[in-house]
Amino acid sequence: MRIMMRAVLAVTLMTGTVAGATPSQQQPAQQPAARAARPLFAIVYRAGPAWKPGVPMKDQGLRDHFYYVKALHERGGIVYAGAMGPDGGLIILHAADQAAAEAVMADDPAVKAGIFTGEARRYTPRFIGTGAATAANP
């Protein structure tokens, strides 16, 4: 229960909404400028102790990780997320502070299972392109 509360708190801090709240109970959706003003963090995932060497990422048991990241994305906290090489990943997300970013990482099912280890660090973009990146097909 404590872990779930921590995850809800982290998402609430990231998105400004309460999971499960009705639209009238939630704060109004943040405008792009307000979202951009919140700090960005990068979570870098690497193969953890439960990673199976020689097994493709799609067969590593990352289903719960996928749905966890998908839920964060649907709440608007994630800017970008995806695989980074054959055994890692990267998430760029908005979070209130370092502790909130670390809570998101710590609550990730793949980190809990030891499939990934992770590191959350403040990310400050210096150059921003004019075109938006598009999702690649797996």
NORKAGI-V988265 format. One record per residue. N is the residue number from 1. RES is the residue in one letter. SS is DSSP state (hx for helix, st for strand, lp for the rest). Layout:
N&RES&SS ; N&RES&SS
This chain:
1&M&lp ; 2&R&hx ; 3&I&hx ; 4&M&hx ; 5&M&hx ; 6&R&hx ; 7&A&hx ; 8&V&hx ; 9&L&hx ; 10&A&hx ; 11&V&hx ; 12&T&hx ; 13&L&hx ; 14&M&hx ; 15&T&hx ; 16&G&lp ; 17&T&lp ; 18&V&lp ; 19&A&lp ; 20&G&lp ; 21&A&lp ; 22&T&lp ; 23&P&lp ; 24&S&lp ; 25&Q&lp ; 26&Q&lp ; 27&Q&lp ; 28&P&lp ; 29&A&lp ; 30&Q&lp ; 31&Q&lp ; 32&P&hx ; 33&A&hx ; 34&A&hx ; 35&R&hx ; 36&A&hx ; 37&A&hx ; 38&R&lp ; 39&P&lp ; 40&L&st ; 41&F&st ; 42&A&st ; 43&I&st ; 44&V&st ; 45&Y&st ; 46&R&st ; 47&A&st ; 48&G&lp ; 49&P&lp ; 50&A&lp ; 51&W&lp ; 52&K&lp ; 53&P&lp ; 54&G&lp ; 55&V&lp ; 56&P&lp ; 57&M&hx ; 58&K&hx ; 59&D&hx ; 60&Q&lp ; 61&G&lp ; 62&L&lp ; 63&R&hx ; 64&D&hx ; 65&H&hx ; 66&F&hx ; 67&Y&hx ; 68&Y&hx ; 69&V&hx ; 70&K&hx ; 71&A&hx ; 72&L&hx ; 73&H&hx ; 74&E&hx ; 75&R&lp ; 76&G&lp ; 77&G&lp ; 78&I&st ; 79&V&st ; 80&Y&st ; 81&A&st ; 82&G&st ; 83&A&st ; 84&M&lp ; 85&G&lp ; 86&P&lp ; 87&D&lp ; 88&G&st ; 89&G&st ; 90&L&st ; 91&I&st ; 92&I&st ; 93&L&st ; 94&H&st ; 95&A&lp ; 96&A&lp ; 97&D&lp ; 98&Q&hx ; 99&A&hx ; 100&A&hx ; 101&A&hx ; 102&E&hx ; 103&A&hx ; 104&V&hx ; 105&M&hx ; 106&A&hx ; 107&D&lp ; 108&D&lp ; 109&P&hx ; 110&A&hx ; 111&V&hx ; 112&K&hx ; 113&A&lp ; 114&G&lp ; 115&I&lp ; 116&F&st ; 117&T&st ; 118&G&st ; 119&E&st ; 120&A&st ; 121&R&st ; 122&R&st ; 123&Y&st ; 124&T&lp ; 125&P&lp ; 126&R&lp ; 127&F&lp ; 128&I&lp ; 129&G&lp ; 130&T&lp ; 131&G&lp ; 132&A&lp ; 133&A&lp ; 134&T&lp ; 135&A&lp ; 136&A&lp ; 137&N&lp ; 138&P&lp
